[in-house]
Amino acid sequence: MARARVALIIALAVVLVSLQWRLWAGDGGRREVNTLRSAVAELQREADGLKERNRALQAQITDLKTGLDAIEELARSRYGMLHPDEVYYHLDEE
């Protein structure tokens, strides 16, 4: 009777250890879940940055569609355009 009890305890301990091993290190275990959570968090940060960039681009599109000031600013900064009565001065740094 005592041998059967010891064998049962050992068998249960082996099952418990194997289940714990699968939980912590097996497929779908804690390690994999933590890795996937990190990947999801990184992708979420990237998506948030892209959403902010899209909002800024949408605001710029709206400005360009509705206001001449934005178009003028863009033409001056990007293409160096001037009004007909303006004079361009270029200073060389030495």
Summary of the structure (lengths in Angstrom):
residues: 94
radius of gyration: 33.5
end to end distance: 100.1
largest distance: 109.5
contacts: 166
relative contact order: 0.04
helix: 78%
strand: 0%
